Each structure stands twice: as structure tokens, then as C-alpha cells.
Amino acid sequence: MTRTVTDTPSGLRGAGWALAVLGAATLVVVALTTPWRALPADAPPVAPDPARDFTAAQIARSESFDAVVSAPGYLSLGLTLIVAGALVGTPLGARLLGGLRGPWWLRVLLGVLLLSAAVEVLRWPLGMWSETYLREFGLSTQGWPAWSADRVKNIAVRTGLLAIMVLAVVALARRCRRWWAPAAIGAFALTVLASFAYPVVIEPIFNDFTPMPAGRLRDDLLAMAARDGVPVEDVLVADASRRTTALNAYVSGFGATRRIVVYDTLLRAPGDQVELVVAHELGHAKAGDVLYGTLVGGLAAACGACLLYLLTSAGPVRRRAGVASPADPRAVGLVMGVLTLATVLSGPAQNLVSRHIEARADAHALDLTGEPVVFAAMQKRLAITNISDLSPSAIEYLIYVSHPTTPQRIAMARSWARLNGMREP
């Protein structure tokens, strides 16, 4: 039998006040930590212009690639929203999970597994569709067995984290009326824990890492990090070439676990361009972007817990979803639907902040290396190799684009060069 803990007006008011306070705190932290201007106010403005840096053939290839991958991408997004909306607005989830038997916690875990599996089965053909275009344009180097294995691992990680969250929500709802308070604390703590655990627990699931061989490039990268005042334990090479031809690098971890990670595909680029990519990533570490991002993510997760309480405690929402309370294991679908919608709807705001943070890291790379010409050449190499979208539509820019476009980044390098009296790319 399901134990039902009903909400009270005071509980709803408490959750509402907590949501308001946490939401305000989140906005304040975002406002104070986001670099709304990457360059000084007196930096000369330079308009982005793809035609200035890319040939007509390169622009056409970018547009062709974007056109073909957009279809499965938008369909996948639409499918996600439709399923989430159905789980929140209809009794679909409760009916699908109503036949499960066993202890409440087992029904919750099975419910998360079954609903996640159903969604992934629907999305699998769309993933294959997109993968065929990645291969056609030379971005993917995987066979279907390796692609499937990586996709299954990704699904397993996401489903595992989701199961922990949903199980915690139902367990708390069964124990206390005002479960929003421990849920908010737990959501914050889980976000922080996941951020710290990701480099040592999750990353090795998807890539093998080997120390970069001793040599000039490794010495230069470590020297640049030291000059920048960013302690780095090691320089690692990720075996990205087993799945892609794309170029990338990043700085991962905190304190004793911080390391520079370079895709093995990037090692084919000239050393000075590799250094600029790493200089950008050092900018994130220098500014504490991961730490501030973790703080914002934790506060947003706490807000989400309060919002989840308010929505799942609302009578109309519960009636439409066909459940008596979030303590009912059949409420798994409702909880998953709310979490999915919140994640998708918050995406544009996250992208807006991310673009400014990435622009600051670009400015940091220019300040650290003093090489705007090399910076522009590196950005062109990245865009051509990764087939970046040079002129995304307004909708794509809003929903998907988490970095400035390549023309915007090159334009900033030109502005930086003019500001500092150096040769313009």
C-alpha cells in the first residue's frame, strides 16, 4: 500500500518562499559571476563576417551539414517535449507503471528504467540517422558496435543519475509533508558531488587517457599553465580519434586532480594553435568557471526541487497525471516529465550565460598568448574540421549554441588586436 503524505497551505507557502529566495540567489550569483563584457569598453567594434574568413565552398559545406543534422535534432527535441508533456499532463505514466509489483522502491527504480528505455528506443533511430550524416561528412570514425556501446553507456549514466533523483523524491515524499527542504539540500549536494566526481568517475567510461609524451609541446603547455598561475598536475591525451575527427581540449578536475586534456586529433594541428586552445581552457580554470558553474547548478537544482514540490503537490497537476501524491510510485512519470521540461526550458538561459563565459576565456587566451593571428587561424581550423555552424538561425542560436560563433570569435580577436595596437588577423 502506498503511504500518502498530503501537503498543507503552510507547506506550499514555505516551498514558494524558498523557491523565491533560491531563485533570487541564483540570479544574483549569475549576474555577478557572468562576464557580460569580454573585452574592455573601449575595444573597437568589429562585425562578424563569415565571408571574410571562409570560402564559399566552406560556407556551403557548413550550411549543408547544418541542414541535414537539424532534422533528426529537432525531431529528437520534439519527441522529448511530447513525451515529457504527456507524462505531466496525462495519466500515461501512471497507467504504464500501474502494473508494477513489489516494494515501493523497486517499483520506482523499475519505473525509471522502463520509461527511460521506452524514450530511448524511440530516439535510437534518430540517433542513427544523425550518425549517418556524421559519417558522410567525415566527422565520425566509429562503427555501429562502438557507436552503440558509447550510446548505451551514456544512457546508463543519465538513467542512473535520474533514478537516484526520482528515488530520493519519492522516498522523501513518503516520509514528510515538507519534503521540498531536504530535497533542495540533496539536489544541491548531488550537483556538487557529481561535478567533483565527473573527471575521475565518468570521463574514464568514455575515453582512455594517457600521459602526453615528454617533449616540447608538453613542456610548453605546462610552462604556460605555470605562467598563468593555474596549477596543473599533468597533461593527458584522450583517444578521441576512435570516435571522431573533431578537435578539442579541456582542463578537467580540481586541485590535485586538475589536468590538461588534449584530444589526440588536436595533436595534428601546429603547436602554437594547440597552445591557444589550451590557453582558452586555462581561462576557465583561472576564472573558476567550473566552481561558479557548480554553485549555480546546485542553486538551480535546489530551485528545481522546490518547483517540483509545488507542481506535484498541486491538485490539478496530480489529477491530470493520475496520481494521488508524489509518494505514489506511479508518480515516477510525473516527476520525470517535470524534470525533463525544466531541463529543456532552462537551456536557452544556460546557453546565454555560457556564451559570455566562453567569450571571456577567448579574451584570456589572447591576453595570455598575445597571438591574435594564430588565434584566428586556430578558430578557422576548428570550424572547418568540426564543421561548425557559421551563421546559425535565431532559433538554433537560442536553443543549441553554447559558444560564440566562429565569426564572432574571430571578430573579437580583431577587436583585441586593434585595442592592443597589434597586427589584425
C-alpha positions as CSV (number, residue, x, y, z in Angstrom):
1,M,0.0,0.0,0.0
2,T,1.2,3.5,-0.9
3,R,1.6,5.9,2.0
4,T,0.2,9.3,1.1
5,V,1.5,12.4,2.8
6,T,-0.7,15.3,1.9
7,D,0.5,18.9,1.5
8,T,-0.7,21.8,3.6
9,P,-1.1,25.5,2.7
10,S,1.8,26.4,5.0
11,G,4.0,23.8,3.3
12,L,3.1,25.3,-0.1
13,R,3.9,28.8,1.2
14,G,7.2,27.6,2.6
15,A,8.2,26.0,-0.7
16,G,7.1,29.1,-2.6
17,W,9.2,31.4,-0.4
18,A,12.2,29.0,-0.6
19,L,11.8,29.0,-4.4
20,A,11.7,32.8,-4.5
21,V,14.8,33.1,-2.2
22,L,16.8,30.5,-4.0
23,G,15.8,31.8,-7.4
24,A,16.9,35.3,-6.4
25,A,20.2,33.9,-5.1
26,T,20.7,32.1,-8.3
27,L,20.1,35.3,-10.4
28,V,22.4,37.3,-8.1
29,V,25.2,34.8,-8.5
30,V,24.7,34.6,-12.3
31,A,24.6,38.3,-12.6
32,L,27.8,38.8,-10.5
33,T,29.9,36.0,-12.0
34,T,28.9,36.2,-15.6
35,P,31.4,38.3,-17.7
36,W,28.8,40.3,-19.7
37,R,31.7,42.1,-21.5
38,A,34.7,40.1,-22.5
39,L,36.8,43.0,-23.8
40,P,37.2,46.5,-22.3
41,A,34.5,49.0,-23.2
42,D,36.9,51.0,-25.4
43,A,37.7,47.9,-27.6
44,P,36.9,48.9,-31.2
45,P,33.8,47.1,-32.5
46,V,34.3,44.6,-35.3
47,A,31.3,43.0,-37.1
48,P,31.4,39.2,-37.6
49,D,31.6,38.3,-41.3
50,P,31.8,34.6,-42.3
51,A,32.6,35.6,-45.9
52,R,35.8,37.4,-44.8
53,D,37.4,34.3,-43.4
54,F,35.8,31.3,-45.2
55,T,35.5,30.4,-48.8
56,A,32.1,30.0,-50.5
57,A,32.7,26.2,-50.5
58,Q,33.4,26.1,-46.8
59,I,30.3,28.2,-46.0
60,A,28.2,25.9,-48.3
61,R,29.5,22.8,-46.6
62,S,28.7,24.2,-43.2
63,E,25.2,25.1,-44.3
64,S,24.7,21.7,-45.9
65,F,25.8,19.9,-42.7
66,D,23.6,22.0,-40.5
67,A,20.6,21.4,-42.8
68,V,20.8,17.6,-42.6
69,V,21.6,17.2,-38.9
70,S,18.9,19.7,-37.9
71,A,16.1,17.4,-38.9
72,P,16.9,14.5,-36.5
73,G,18.0,17.0,-33.9
74,Y,14.7,18.9,-33.9
75,L,12.7,15.6,-34.1
76,S,14.6,14.3,-31.1
77,L,13.9,17.5,-29.2
78,G,10.2,17.4,-30.2
79,L,9.9,13.8,-29.1
80,T,11.4,14.7,-25.8
81,L,9.0,17.5,-25.2
82,I,6.0,15.5,-26.3
83,V,6.8,12.6,-24.0
84,A,7.5,14.8,-21.1
85,G,4.3,16.8,-21.7
86,A,2.3,13.6,-21.8
87,L,3.8,12.4,-18.6
88,V,2.9,15.6,-16.9
89,G,-0.4,16.4,-18.5
90,T,-2.0,12.9,-18.9
91,P,-2.2,9.7,-16.8
92,L,0.0,7.9,-19.3
93,G,2.8,7.4,-16.8
94,A,0.6,6.2,-14.1
95,R,-1.2,3.7,-16.4
96,L,2.1,2.3,-17.8
97,L,3.5,1.8,-14.3
98,G,0.3,0.7,-12.6
99,G,1.0,-2.9,-13.2
100,L,4.4,-3.0,-11.5
101,R,4.6,-5.1,-8.3
102,G,7.0,-5.2,-5.4
103,P,8.3,-2.9,-2.7
104,W,7.8,0.8,-3.5
105,W,11.5,1.5,-4.1
106,L,11.7,-1.4,-6.6
107,R,8.7,0.0,-8.5
108,V,10.3,3.4,-8.6
109,L,13.5,2.0,-10.0
110,L,11.7,-0.2,-12.5
111,G,9.5,2.8,-13.5
112,V,12.5,5.0,-14.2
113,L,14.1,2.2,-16.2
114,L,11.0,1.3,-18.2
115,L,10.1,4.9,-19.1
116,S,13.8,5.8,-19.9
117,A,14.1,2.7,-22.1
118,A,10.9,3.5,-23.9
119,V,12.0,7.0,-24.7
120,E,15.5,5.8,-25.8
121,V,14.0,3.2,-28.1
122,L,12.0,5.9,-29.8
123,R,15.1,8.2,-30.1
124,W,17.5,5.4,-31.2
125,P,16.6,5.6,-34.9
126,L,17.0,9.4,-34.8
127,G,20.5,8.9,-33.3
128,M,21.4,6.5,-36.1
129,W,20.0,9.0,-38.6
130,S,22.3,11.7,-37.3
131,E,25.2,9.4,-37.1
132,T,24.9,8.5,-40.8
133,Y,25.4,12.2,-41.6
134,L,28.4,12.5,-39.2
135,R,30.0,9.7,-41.2
136,E,29.0,11.1,-44.5
137,F,30.7,14.4,-43.7
138,G,33.8,12.6,-42.2
139,L,33.2,13.6,-38.5
140,S,32.6,10.1,-37.2
141,T,35.1,7.3,-37.2
142,Q,33.0,4.7,-35.3
143,G,31.4,1.5,-36.5
144,W,27.9,0.7,-35.4
145,P,29.0,-1.6,-32.5
146,A,31.3,1.1,-31.0
147,W,28.7,3.8,-31.5
148,S,26.0,1.6,-29.9
149,A,28.3,0.9,-26.9
150,D,29.0,4.6,-26.3
151,R,25.3,5.4,-26.6
152,V,24.4,2.7,-24.1
153,K,27.0,3.9,-21.7
154,N,25.7,7.5,-22.0
155,I,22.1,6.3,-21.4
156,A,23.2,4.2,-18.4
157,V,24.9,7.2,-16.8
158,R,22.0,9.5,-17.3
159,T,19.4,6.9,-16.2
160,G,21.4,6.1,-13.1
161,L,21.6,9.7,-12.0
162,L,17.9,10.2,-12.8
163,A,17.0,7.1,-10.8
164,I,18.8,8.5,-7.8
165,M,16.9,11.7,-8.0
166,V,13.5,10.2,-8.5
167,L,14.0,7.6,-5.8
168,A,15.0,10.4,-3.4
169,V,12.0,12.5,-4.2
170,V,9.5,9.6,-3.7
171,A,11.3,8.5,-0.5
172,L,11.2,12.0,1.0
173,A,7.5,12.4,-0.1
174,R,6.7,9.3,1.8
175,R,8.3,10.4,5.0
176,C,7.4,14.1,5.4
177,R,5.0,16.7,4.2
178,R,7.5,19.4,3.6
179,W,9.9,17.2,1.6
180,W,11.0,20.2,-0.5
181,A,13.5,21.2,2.2
182,P,15.6,18.0,2.3
183,A,15.1,17.6,-1.5
184,A,16.6,21.0,-2.1
185,I,19.5,20.3,0.1
186,G,20.0,16.9,-1.5
187,A,19.8,18.3,-5.0
188,F,22.4,20.9,-4.2
189,A,24.7,18.3,-2.7
190,L,24.3,15.8,-5.6
191,T,25.1,18.5,-8.1
192,V,28.3,19.4,-6.2
193,L,29.3,15.7,-5.8
194,A,28.7,15.0,-9.5
195,S,30.8,18.0,-10.5
196,F,33.8,16.8,-8.5
197,A,33.3,13.1,-9.4
198,Y,32.9,13.6,-13.1
199,P,36.6,13.8,-14.0
200,V,37.6,10.7,-12.1
201,V,34.5,8.6,-12.4
202,I,32.6,9.5,-15.6
203,E,35.3,10.6,-18.1
204,P,37.2,7.3,-18.0
205,I,34.0,5.5,-19.0
206,F,34.1,7.1,-22.4
207,N,37.8,7.7,-23.1
208,D,41.2,6.2,-22.3
209,F,43.7,8.8,-21.1
210,T,47.5,8.5,-21.5
211,P,50.2,11.0,-20.3
212,M,51.4,13.2,-23.2
213,P,54.9,12.0,-24.1
214,A,57.7,14.2,-22.9
215,G,58.7,16.8,-25.4
216,R,58.4,20.5,-26.4
217,L,54.6,20.6,-26.6
218,R,54.1,19.1,-23.1
219,D,56.8,21.4,-21.7
220,D,55.2,24.5,-23.3
221,L,51.7,23.6,-22.1
222,L,52.9,23.1,-18.5
223,A,55.0,26.3,-18.7
224,M,52.0,28.3,-20.0
225,A,49.8,27.0,-17.1
226,A,52.5,27.9,-14.6
227,R,52.9,31.4,-16.1
228,D,49.1,31.7,-15.9
229,G,49.1,30.8,-12.2
230,V,46.9,27.7,-12.8
231,P,48.3,24.6,-11.1
232,V,48.1,21.5,-13.3
233,E,49.1,18.0,-12.3
234,D,49.6,16.5,-15.8
235,V,48.9,16.7,-19.5
236,L,46.8,13.8,-20.8
237,V,45.8,12.7,-24.3
238,A,42.3,11.4,-24.9
239,D,41.8,8.8,-27.5
240,A,39.0,10.8,-29.2
241,S,40.1,9.6,-32.7
242,R,38.4,6.3,-32.1
243,R,35.0,8.0,-32.5
244,T,35.5,11.4,-34.2
245,T,37.8,13.6,-36.2
246,A,36.7,16.7,-34.2
247,L,39.3,18.8,-32.4
248,N,39.1,19.8,-28.8
249,A,40.9,20.2,-25.4
250,Y,39.8,21.0,-21.9
251,V,41.1,21.5,-18.4
252,S,39.5,19.0,-16.1
253,G,39.3,18.4,-12.3
254,F,40.0,20.5,-9.2
255,G,43.1,20.9,-7.2
256,A,45.2,17.8,-7.2
257,T,43.0,16.2,-9.9
258,R,43.3,19.2,-12.4
259,R,44.9,18.2,-15.7
260,I,45.0,19.4,-19.2
261,V,43.3,17.0,-21.6
262,V,44.0,17.2,-25.3
263,Y,42.2,15.2,-28.0
264,D,44.7,13.1,-29.9
265,T,43.1,14.6,-33.1
266,L,44.2,18.1,-32.0
267,L,47.8,17.0,-31.9
268,R,47.8,17.1,-35.7
269,A,47.5,20.9,-35.6
270,P,50.5,23.2,-35.3
271,G,51.8,23.5,-31.7
272,D,51.1,27.2,-31.4
273,Q,47.4,26.6,-32.2
274,V,47.3,23.7,-29.7
275,E,48.6,26.2,-27.1
276,L,45.9,28.7,-27.9
277,V,43.2,26.0,-27.5
278,V,44.7,25.1,-24.1
279,A,45.1,28.8,-23.2
280,H,41.3,29.2,-23.7
281,E,40.7,26.3,-21.3
282,L,43.1,27.7,-18.8
283,G,41.0,30.8,-18.8
284,H,38.1,28.7,-17.5
285,A,40.3,27.4,-14.7
286,K,41.7,30.8,-13.9
287,A,38.3,32.4,-13.6
288,G,36.9,29.4,-11.5
289,D,34.2,28.8,-14.1
290,V,33.7,25.2,-13.1
291,L,33.3,26.2,-9.4
292,Y,30.9,29.0,-10.1
293,G,29.1,26.8,-12.6
294,T,28.8,24.1,-9.9
295,L,27.4,26.7,-7.4
296,V,24.9,28.0,-10.0
297,G,24.0,24.5,-10.9
298,G,23.5,23.5,-7.3
299,L,21.3,26.5,-6.6
300,A,19.3,25.8,-9.7
301,A,18.8,22.2,-8.7
302,A,17.6,23.3,-5.3
303,C,15.1,25.7,-7.0
304,G,14.0,22.7,-9.1
305,A,13.3,20.7,-6.0
306,C,11.1,23.4,-4.7
307,L,9.3,23.8,-8.0
308,L,8.8,20.1,-8.3
309,Y,7.2,20.1,-4.8
310,L,4.8,22.9,-5.8
311,L,3.9,21.3,-9.1
312,T,3.4,17.7,-7.8
313,S,1.5,19.0,-4.8
314,A,-0.9,20.9,-6.9
315,G,-4.2,19.1,-7.2
316,P,-4.9,19.8,-10.9
317,V,-1.4,18.5,-11.9
318,R,-1.8,15.3,-9.8
319,R,-5.3,14.7,-11.2
320,R,-4.1,15.1,-14.8
321,A,-1.2,12.8,-14.1
322,G,-3.5,10.2,-12.4
323,V,-1.6,10.0,-9.1
324,A,-2.7,10.8,-5.5
325,S,0.7,12.2,-4.5
326,P,4.4,12.2,-5.3
327,A,4.7,9.5,-2.7
328,D,3.0,7.1,-5.1
329,P,5.5,5.1,-7.1
330,R,3.2,5.6,-10.1
331,A,4.2,9.3,-9.8
332,V,7.6,8.4,-11.4
333,G,6.4,9.6,-14.8
334,L,5.1,12.9,-13.4
335,V,8.5,13.6,-11.7
336,M,10.5,12.6,-14.8
337,G,8.3,14.7,-17.0
338,V,8.7,17.8,-14.8
339,L,12.5,17.3,-14.6
340,T,12.8,16.9,-18.4
341,L,10.7,20.0,-19.1
342,A,12.7,22.1,-16.6
343,T,15.9,21.0,-18.2
344,V,14.9,21.8,-21.7
345,L,13.2,25.1,-20.9
346,S,16.2,26.3,-18.9
347,G,18.6,25.6,-21.8
348,P,18.4,29.0,-23.6
349,A,19.3,30.8,-20.3
350,Q,22.2,28.4,-19.8
351,N,23.4,29.0,-23.3
352,L,23.2,32.8,-22.9
353,V,25.5,32.7,-19.8
354,S,27.8,30.1,-21.4
355,R,28.4,32.2,-24.5
356,H,29.6,35.1,-22.3
357,I,31.8,32.8,-20.3
358,E,33.4,31.3,-23.4
359,A,34.0,34.8,-24.8
360,R,35.9,35.7,-21.6
361,A,38.0,32.5,-22.0
362,D,38.8,33.6,-25.6
363,A,39.9,37.0,-24.3
364,H,42.0,35.3,-21.7
365,A,43.7,33.2,-24.4
366,L,44.5,36.3,-26.3
367,D,45.9,38.1,-23.2
368,L,48.0,35.1,-22.3
369,T,49.5,34.4,-25.7
370,G,49.3,37.8,-27.4
371,E,48.7,36.0,-30.7
372,P,45.5,37.2,-32.4
373,V,46.7,36.0,-35.8
374,V,47.3,32.5,-34.5
375,F,44.0,32.7,-32.6
376,A,42.1,33.4,-35.8
377,A,43.9,30.6,-37.6
378,M,43.1,28.2,-34.8
379,Q,39.4,29.2,-34.9
380,K,39.3,28.7,-38.6
381,R,40.9,25.2,-38.3
382,L,38.4,24.2,-35.6
383,A,35.4,25.5,-37.6
384,I,36.4,23.7,-40.8
385,T,37.4,20.5,-39.1
386,N,34.4,20.4,-36.8
387,I,32.0,21.8,-39.5
388,S,30.8,24.4,-37.2
389,D,27.6,26.4,-38.0
390,L,28.9,29.8,-39.1
391,S,25.6,31.5,-39.2
392,P,23.0,29.7,-37.0
393,S,19.4,30.8,-37.2
394,A,17.9,32.7,-34.3
395,I,16.2,29.6,-33.0
396,E,19.3,27.5,-33.2
397,Y,21.3,30.2,-31.5
398,L,18.8,30.3,-28.7
399,I,18.4,26.6,-28.2
400,Y,21.7,25.0,-29.1
401,V,24.6,27.5,-29.3
402,S,26.6,27.5,-26.1
403,H,29.7,29.2,-27.6
404,P,30.1,32.3,-29.7
405,T,30.1,31.5,-33.4
406,T,33.4,31.3,-35.1
407,P,32.9,34.6,-37.0
408,Q,32.1,36.2,-33.6
409,R,35.3,34.8,-32.1
410,I,37.5,35.9,-34.9
411,A,35.9,39.4,-34.8
412,M,36.7,39.6,-31.1
413,A,40.4,38.7,-32.0
414,R,40.4,41.6,-34.5
415,S,39.0,43.9,-31.9
416,W,41.6,42.8,-29.4
417,A,44.4,43.3,-31.9
418,R,43.2,46.9,-32.6
419,L,42.9,47.6,-29.0
420,N,46.4,46.5,-28.3
421,G,48.0,48.0,-31.4
422,M,48.9,44.6,-33.0
423,R,48.6,43.2,-36.4
424,E,44.9,42.3,-37.2
425,P,44.1,38.8,-38.4
